[in-house]
């Protein structure tokens, strides 16, 4: 996901956060439009900042009432699905 932050900074990926905390990612190169709930938008923002998976897990644990195993599994699944969708 190192490439993800770079693609966001160069404008290859466009991310919009909605007033309710949800978000949208647009990848014109691959003709992909993804919608995220507030939790997904939060994880997306972390990745946009260049955080690795372990740091995103830490941030999820700080923000949400979830145990470590659940946070790790959810972040891993999110990153995997995001990588497949925009590659």
N, CA, C and O atoms as CSV, one atom per row, in Angstrom:
chain,resi,resn,atom,element,x,y,z
A,1,UNK,N,N,0.805,-1.191,0.000
A,1,UNK,CA,C,0.000,0.000,0.000
A,1,UNK,C,C,0.854,1.265,0.000
A,1,UNK,O,O,0.316,2.370,0.057
A,2,UNK,N,N,2.172,1.119,-0.063
A,2,UNK,CA,C,3.033,2.302,-0.140
A,2,UNK,C,C,2.684,3.145,-1.357
A,2,UNK,O,O,2.705,4.375,-1.302
A,3,UNK,N,N,2.366,2.475,-2.447
A,3,UNK,CA,C,2.012,3.151,-3.683
A,3,UNK,C,C,0.693,3.911,-3.547
A,3,UNK,O,O,0.462,4.887,-4.262
A,4,UNK,N,N,-0.157,3.474,-2.646
A,4,UNK,CA,C,-1.463,4.090,-2.473
A,4,UNK,C,C,-1.337,5.560,-2.076
A,4,UNK,O,O,-1.977,6.418,-2.685
A,5,UNK,N,N,-0.528,5.863,-1.070
A,5,UNK,CA,C,-0.359,7.249,-0.618
A,5,UNK,C,C,0.212,8.112,-1.738
A,5,UNK,O,O,-0.194,9.261,-1.911
A,6,UNK,N,N,1.148,7.558,-2.493
A,6,UNK,CA,C,1.730,8.304,-3.609
A,6,UNK,C,C,0.672,8.615,-4.660
A,6,UNK,O,O,0.608,9.732,-5.174
A,7,UNK,N,N,-0.156,7.625,-4.977
A,7,UNK,CA,C,-1.200,7.825,-5.982
A,7,UNK,C,C,-2.214,8.865,-5.526
A,7,UNK,O,O,-2.763,9.597,-6.349
A,8,UNK,N,N,-2.466,8.936,-4.235
A,8,UNK,CA,C,-3.372,9.962,-3.710
A,8,UNK,C,C,-2.745,11.340,-3.842
A,8,UNK,O,O,-3.403,12.294,-4.258
A,9,UNK,N,N,-1.470,11.440,-3.486
A,9,UNK,CA,C,-0.780,12.735,-3.526
A,9,UNK,C,C,-0.613,13.262,-4.944
A,9,UNK,O,O,-0.621,14.474,-5.156
A,10,UNK,N,N,-0.461,12.371,-5.915
A,10,UNK,CA,C,-0.280,12.812,-7.302
A,10,UNK,C,C,-1.607,13.040,-8.014
A,10,UNK,O,O,-1.622,13.482,-9.163
A,11,UNK,N,N,-2.709,12.747,-7.355
A,11,UNK,CA,C,-4.014,12.977,-7.951
A,11,UNK,C,C,-4.533,11.830,-8.789
A,11,UNK,O,O,-5.587,11.949,-9.413
A,12,UNK,N,N,-3.807,10.711,-8.818
A,12,UNK,CA,C,-4.301,9.555,-9.569
A,12,UNK,C,C,-5.567,8.984,-8.942
A,12,UNK,O,O,-6.425,8.433,-9.632
A,13,UNK,N,N,-5.667,9.126,-7.633
A,13,UNK,CA,C,-6.854,8.696,-6.896
A,13,UNK,C,C,-7.471,9.926,-6.255
A,13,UNK,O,O,-6.763,10.759,-5.689
A,14,UNK,N,N,-8.763,10.038,-6.343
A,14,UNK,CA,C,-9.467,11.162,-5.742
A,14,UNK,C,C,-10.343,10.633,-4.611
A,14,UNK,O,O,-11.144,9.719,-4.807
A,15,UNK,N,N,-10.181,11.220,-3.426
A,15,UNK,CA,C,-10.947,10.781,-2.257
A,15,UNK,C,C,-11.746,11.964,-1.731
A,15,UNK,O,O,-11.226,13.067,-1.561
A,16,UNK,N,N,-13.013,11.704,-1.478
A,16,UNK,CA,C,-13.888,12.718,-0.910
A,16,UNK,C,C,-14.509,12.164,0.360
A,16,UNK,O,O,-15.053,11.060,0.367
A,17,UNK,N,N,-14.426,12.941,1.438
A,17,UNK,CA,C,-15.087,12.575,2.685
A,17,UNK,C,C,-16.393,13.347,2.764
A,17,UNK,O,O,-16.425,14.564,2.579
A,18,UNK,N,N,-17.448,12.636,3.037
A,18,UNK,CA,C,-18.783,13.221,3.094
A,18,UNK,C,C,-19.046,13.769,4.501
A,18,UNK,O,O,-18.359,13.385,5.448
A,19,UNK,N,N,-20.030,14.658,4.647
A,19,UNK,CA,C,-20.330,15.238,5.959
A,19,UNK,C,C,-20.664,14.212,7.042
A,19,UNK,O,O,-20.420,14.461,8.223
A,20,UNK,N,N,-21.214,13.074,6.657
A,20,UNK,CA,C,-21.567,12.051,7.651
A,20,UNK,C,C,-20.395,11.143,8.013
A,20,UNK,O,O,-20.561,10.203,8.790
A,21,UNK,N,N,-19.199,11.416,7.454
A,21,UNK,CA,C,-18.019,10.618,7.754
A,21,UNK,C,C,-17.748,9.523,6.752
A,21,UNK,O,O,-16.660,8.945,6.756
A,22,UNK,N,N,-18.700,9.219,5.896
A,22,UNK,CA,C,-18.473,8.206,4.864
A,22,UNK,C,C,-17.562,8.803,3.792
A,22,UNK,O,O,-17.214,9.982,3.859
A,23,UNK,N,N,-17.181,8.005,2.818
A,23,UNK,CA,C,-16.277,8.517,1.803
A,23,UNK,C,C,-16.432,7.833,0.461
A,23,UNK,O,O,-17.086,6.799,0.327
A,24,UNK,N,N,-15.802,8.456,-0.532
A,24,UNK,CA,C,-15.824,7.950,-1.894
A,24,UNK,C,C,-14.412,8.034,-2.454
A,24,UNK,O,O,-13.718,9.032,-2.260
A,25,UNK,N,N,-13.994,6.993,-3.145
A,25,UNK,CA,C,-12.702,6.983,-3.824
A,25,UNK,C,C,-12.963,6.785,-5.307
A,25,UNK,O,O,-13.721,5.899,-5.703
A,26,UNK,N,N,-12.332,7.614,-6.120
A,26,UNK,CA,C,-12.462,7.531,-7.570
A,26,UNK,C,C,-11.094,7.257,-8.171
A,26,UNK,O,O,-10.142,8.002,-7.939
A,27,UNK,N,N,-11.004,6.182,-8.944
A,27,UNK,CA,C,-9.782,5.814,-9.666
A,27,UNK,C,C,-10.135,5.822,-11.149
A,27,UNK,O,O,-10.617,4.826,-11.688
A,28,UNK,N,N,-9.890,6.952,-11.799
A,28,UNK,CA,C,-10.255,7.085,-13.212
A,28,UNK,C,C,-9.459,6.156,-14.112
A,28,UNK,O,O,-9.984,5.666,-15.111
A,29,UNK,N,N,-8.205,5.906,-13.776
A,29,UNK,CA,C,-7.365,5.052,-14.609
A,29,UNK,C,C,-7.936,3.640,-14.737
A,29,UNK,O,O,-7.798,3.000,-15.779
A,30,UNK,N,N,-8.571,3.165,-13.680
A,30,UNK,CA,C,-9.130,1.815,-13.698
A,30,UNK,C,C,-10.652,1.823,-13.737
A,30,UNK,O,O,-11.287,0.773,-13.638
A,31,UNK,N,N,-11.238,3.017,-13.884
A,31,UNK,CA,C,-12.688,3.177,-13.930
A,31,UNK,C,C,-13.357,2.529,-12.723
A,31,UNK,O,O,-14.270,1.714,-12.855
A,32,UNK,N,N,-12.868,2.919,-11.531
A,32,UNK,CA,C,-13.376,2.361,-10.284
A,32,UNK,C,C,-13.914,3.488,-9.408
A,32,UNK,O,O,-13.266,4.521,-9.231
A,33,UNK,N,N,-15.104,3.271,-8.866
A,33,UNK,CA,C,-15.700,4.172,-7.894
A,33,UNK,C,C,-16.069,3.328,-6.679
A,33,UNK,O,O,-16.861,2.391,-6.783
A,34,UNK,N,N,-15.491,3.664,-5.526
A,34,UNK,CA,C,-15.741,2.906,-4.306
A,34,UNK,C,C,-16.386,3.801,-3.264
A,34,UNK,O,O,-15.996,4.956,-3.093
A,35,UNK,N,N,-17.379,3.259,-2.568
A,35,UNK,CA,C,-18.034,3.960,-1.462
A,35,UNK,C,C,-17.618,3.306,-0.154
A,35,UNK,O,O,-17.459,2.087,-0.088
A,36,UNK,N,N,-17.442,4.115,0.884
A,36,UNK,CA,C,-17.012,3.608,2.186
A,36,UNK,C,C,-17.911,4.145,3.284
A,36,UNK,O,O,-18.343,5.297,3.240
A,37,UNK,N,N,-18.188,3.302,4.269
A,37,UNK,CA,C,-18.872,3.809,5.454
A,37,UNK,C,C,-17.848,4.612,6.264
A,37,UNK,O,O,-16.695,4.734,5.850
A,38,UNK,N,N,-18.250,5.148,7.389
A,38,UNK,CA,C,-17.364,6.007,8.174
A,38,UNK,C,C,-16.106,5.273,8.640
A,38,UNK,O,O,-15.025,5.861,8.662
A,39,UNK,N,N,-16.229,4.011,9.009
A,39,UNK,CA,C,-15.056,3.252,9.453
A,39,UNK,C,C,-14.097,3.039,8.286
A,39,UNK,O,O,-12.887,3.206,8.438
A,40,UNK,N,N,-14.622,2.677,7.138
A,40,UNK,CA,C,-13.780,2.503,5.954
A,40,UNK,C,C,-13.114,3.804,5.549
A,40,UNK,O,O,-11.942,3.812,5.174
A,41,UNK,N,N,-13.857,4.911,5.623
A,41,UNK,CA,C,-13.284,6.215,5.285
A,41,UNK,C,C,-12.166,6.579,6.259
A,41,UNK,O,O,-11.171,7.186,5.864
A,42,UNK,N,N,-12.327,6.210,7.531
A,42,UNK,CA,C,-11.280,6.464,8.522
A,42,UNK,C,C,-10.018,5.672,8.169
A,42,UNK,O,O,-8.915,6.220,8.185
A,43,UNK,N,N,-10.181,4.389,7.851
A,43,UNK,CA,C,-9.022,3.570,7.481
A,43,UNK,C,C,-8.391,4.089,6.191
A,43,UNK,O,O,-7.167,4.111,6.062
A,44,UNK,N,N,-9.209,4.500,5.251
A,44,UNK,CA,C,-8.716,5.063,3.997
A,44,UNK,C,C,-7.884,6.317,4.263
A,44,UNK,O,O,-6.828,6.502,3.658
A,45,UNK,N,N,-8.351,7.169,5.157
A,45,UNK,CA,C,-7.601,8.381,5.505
A,45,UNK,C,C,-6.252,8.037,6.116
A,45,UNK,O,O,-5.251,8.694,5.830
A,46,UNK,N,N,-6.222,7.018,6.948
A,46,UNK,CA,C,-4.958,6.579,7.547
A,46,UNK,C,C,-3.981,6.116,6.465
A,46,UNK,O,O,-2.803,6.473,6.488
A,47,UNK,N,N,-4.474,5.331,5.532
A,47,UNK,CA,C,-3.626,4.841,4.440
A,47,UNK,C,C,-3.151,5.989,3.557
A,47,UNK,O,O,-2.020,5.982,3.072
A,48,UNK,N,N,-4.014,6.966,3.355
A,48,UNK,CA,C,-3.661,8.133,2.550
A,48,UNK,C,C,-2.491,8.894,3.175
A,48,UNK,O,O,-1.667,9.476,2.470
A,49,UNK,N,N,-2.434,8.881,4.502
A,49,UNK,CA,C,-1.342,9.535,5.217
A,49,UNK,C,C,-0.042,8.735,5.150
A,49,UNK,O,O,0.994,9.188,5.635
A,50,UNK,N,N,-0.097,7.553,4.552
A,50,UNK,CA,C,1.103,6.732,4.408
A,50,UNK,C,C,1.326,5.730,5.529
A,50,UNK,O,O,2.401,5.138,5.628
A,51,UNK,N,N,0.318,5.535,6.373
A,51,UNK,CA,C,0.452,4.574,7.474
A,51,UNK,C,C,0.480,3.151,6.935
A,51,UNK,O,O,-0.197,2.825,5.960
A,52,UNK,N,N,1.278,2.309,7.592
A,52,UNK,CA,C,1.264,0.892,7.233
A,52,UNK,C,C,0.109,0.210,7.968
A,52,UNK,O,O,-0.562,0.816,8.804
A,53,UNK,N,N,-0.101,-1.049,7.638
A,53,UNK,CA,C,-1.235,-1.783,8.199
A,53,UNK,C,C,-1.217,-1.813,9.723
A,53,UNK,O,O,-2.253,-1.641,10.364
A,54,UNK,N,N,-0.045,-2.029,10.297
A,54,UNK,CA,C,0.067,-2.106,11.758
A,54,UNK,C,C,-0.340,-0.790,12.415
A,54,UNK,O,O,-1.008,-0.791,13.450
A,55,UNK,N,N,0.053,0.313,11.827
A,55,UNK,CA,C,-0.303,1.628,12.383
A,55,UNK,C,C,-1.800,1.885,12.227
A,55,UNK,O,O,-2.415,2.488,13.106
A,56,UNK,N,N,-2.388,1.439,11.127
A,56,UNK,CA,C,-3.838,1.606,10.943
A,56,UNK,C,C,-4.579,0.805,12.010
A,56,UNK,O,O,-5.570,1.282,12.562
A,57,UNK,N,N,-4.111,-0.404,12.303
A,57,UNK,CA,C,-4.725,-1.214,13.364
A,57,UNK,C,C,-4.677,-0.451,14.684
A,57,UNK,O,O,-5.672,-0.398,15.406
A,58,UNK,N,N,-3.540,0.133,14.998
A,58,UNK,CA,C,-3.393,0.908,16.235
A,58,UNK,C,C,-4.383,2.055,16.274
A,58,UNK,O,O,-5.023,2.290,17.298
A,59,UNK,N,N,-4.514,2.765,15.174
A,59,UNK,CA,C,-5.447,3.901,15.113
A,59,UNK,C,C,-6.896,3.429,15.258
A,59,UNK,O,O,-7.698,4.092,15.916
A,60,UNK,N,N,-7.236,2.290,14.651
A,60,UNK,CA,C,-8.592,1.742,14.789
A,60,UNK,C,C,-8.863,1.399,16.256
A,60,UNK,O,O,-9.945,1.678,16.773
A,61,UNK,N,N,-7.886,0.798,16.914
A,61,UNK,CA,C,-8.042,0.445,18.327
A,61,UNK,C,C,-8.222,1.694,19.201
A,61,UNK,O,O,-8.962,1.664,20.184
A,62,UNK,N,N,-7.550,2.779,18.843
A,62,UNK,CA,C,-7.671,4.028,19.595
A,62,UNK,C,C,-9.043,4.671,19.402
A,62,UNK,O,O,-9.560,5.319,20.312
A,63,UNK,N,N,-9.621,4.496,18.244
A,63,UNK,CA,C,-10.856,5.204,17.899
A,63,UNK,C,C,-12.130,4.411,18.162
A,63,UNK,O,O,-13.160,4.980,18.523
A,64,UNK,N,N,-12.057,3.093,17.980
A,64,UNK,CA,C,-13.263,2.267,18.064
A,64,UNK,C,C,-13.163,1.266,19.207
A,64,UNK,O,O,-12.069,0.869,19.608
A,65,UNK,N,N,-14.310,0.868,19.721
A,65,UNK,CA,C,-14.384,-0.123,20.787
A,65,UNK,C,C,-14.382,-1.515,20.158
A,65,UNK,O,O,-15.434,-2.115,19.937
A,66,UNK,N,N,-13.179,-2.014,19.875
A,66,UNK,CA,C,-13.010,-3.296,19.199
A,66,UNK,C,C,-11.743,-3.960,19.741
A,66,UNK,O,O,-10.793,-3.273,20.118
A,67,UNK,N,N,-11.729,-5.280,19.779
A,67,UNK,CA,C,-10.548,-5.975,20.282
A,67,UNK,C,C,-9.472,-6.062,19.195
A,67,UNK,O,O,-9.747,-5.849,18.014
A,68,UNK,N,N,-8.269,-6.373,19.607
A,68,UNK,CA,C,-7.102,-6.384,18.713
A,68,UNK,C,C,-7.272,-7.358,17.552
A,68,UNK,O,O,-6.958,-7.015,16.412
A,69,UNK,N,N,-7.762,-8.560,17.819
A,69,UNK,CA,C,-7.921,-9.552,16.747
A,69,UNK,C,C,-8.923,-9.073,15.690
A,69,UNK,O,O,-8.693,-9.234,14.492
A,70,UNK,N,N,-10.014,-8.494,16.134
A,70,UNK,CA,C,-11.015,-7.991,15.201
A,70,UNK,C,C,-10.463,-6.834,14.389
A,70,UNK,O,O,-10.647,-6.780,13.173
A,71,UNK,N,N,-9.780,-5.903,15.061
A,71,UNK,CA,C,-9.193,-4.756,14.357
A,71,UNK,C,C,-8.189,-5.225,13.314
A,71,UNK,O,O,-8.194,-4.740,12.182
A,72,UNK,N,N,-7.334,-6.159,13.685
A,72,UNK,CA,C,-6.322,-6.663,12.753
A,72,UNK,C,C,-6.994,-7.328,11.547
A,72,UNK,O,O,-6.615,-7.071,10.405
A,73,UNK,N,N,-7.980,-8.172,11.800
A,73,UNK,CA,C,-8.661,-8.871,10.706
A,73,UNK,C,C,-9.406,-7.887,9.806
A,73,UNK,O,O,-9.367,-8.012,8.582
A,74,UNK,N,N,-10.080,-6.917,10.407
A,74,UNK,CA,C,-10.838,-5.939,9.612
A,74,UNK,C,C,-9.925,-5.078,8.755
A,74,UNK,O,O,-10.225,-4.833,7.586
A,75,UNK,N,N,-8.816,-4.617,9.318
A,75,UNK,CA,C,-7.884,-3.783,8.552
A,75,UNK,C,C,-7.245,-4.605,7.441
A,75,UNK,O,O,-7.120,-4.124,6.314
A,76,UNK,N,N,-6.841,-5.826,7.735
A,76,UNK,CA,C,-6.222,-6.683,6.711
A,76,UNK,C,C,-7.193,-6.927,5.559
A,76,UNK,O,O,-6.803,-6.862,4.393
A,77,UNK,N,N,-8.444,-7.205,5.876
A,77,UNK,CA,C,-9.446,-7.440,4.835
A,77,UNK,C,C,-9.691,-6.164,4.030
A,77,UNK,O,O,-9.814,-6.216,2.807
A,78,UNK,N,N,-9.763,-5.024,4.710
A,78,UNK,CA,C,-9.978,-3.752,4.036
A,78,UNK,C,C,-8.834,-3.462,3.066
A,78,UNK,O,O,-9.068,-3.119,1.907
A,79,UNK,N,N,-7.617,-3.599,3.537
A,79,UNK,CA,C,-6.441,-3.323,2.695
A,79,UNK,C,C,-6.407,-4.270,1.500
A,79,UNK,O,O,-6.115,-3.848,0.381
A,80,UNK,N,N,-6.702,-5.539,1.730
A,80,UNK,CA,C,-6.704,-6.518,0.640
A,80,UNK,C,C,-7.757,-6.172,-0.409
A,80,UNK,O,O,-7.467,-6.181,-1.605
A,81,UNK,N,N,-8.960,-5.874,0.024
A,81,UNK,CA,C,-10.029,-5.545,-0.918
A,81,UNK,C,C,-9.739,-4.237,-1.658
A,81,UNK,O,O,-10.019,-4.119,-2.851
A,82,UNK,N,N,-9.187,-3.270,-0.958
A,82,UNK,CA,C,-8.835,-2.000,-1.600
A,82,UNK,C,C,-7.747,-2.214,-2.647
A,82,UNK,O,O,-7.842,-1.694,-3.759
A,83,UNK,N,N,-6.726,-2.970,-2.298
A,83,UNK,CA,C,-5.630,-3.222,-3.250
A,83,UNK,C,C,-6.137,-3.922,-4.500
A,83,UNK,O,O,-5.723,-3.586,-5.609
A,84,UNK,N,N,-7.030,-4.892,-4.334
A,84,UNK,CA,C,-7.580,-5.592,-5.497
A,84,UNK,C,C,-8.449,-4.680,-6.354
A,84,UNK,O,O,-8.473,-4.812,-7.578
A,85,UNK,N,N,-9.160,-3.758,-5.718
A,85,UNK,CA,C,-10.085,-2.896,-6.440
A,85,UNK,C,C,-9.375,-1.829,-7.273
A,85,UNK,O,O,-9.886,-1.419,-8.315
A,86,UNK,N,N,-8.207,-1.380,-6.826
A,86,UNK,CA,C,-7.549,-0.268,-7.521
A,86,UNK,C,C,-6.249,-0.660,-8.204
A,86,UNK,O,O,-5.456,0.203,-8.580
A,87,UNK,N,N,-6.029,-1.949,-8.363
A,87,UNK,CA,C,-4.788,-2.356,-9.040
A,87,UNK,C,C,-5.054,-2.815,-10.460
A,87,UNK,O,O,-4.123,-3.191,-11.171
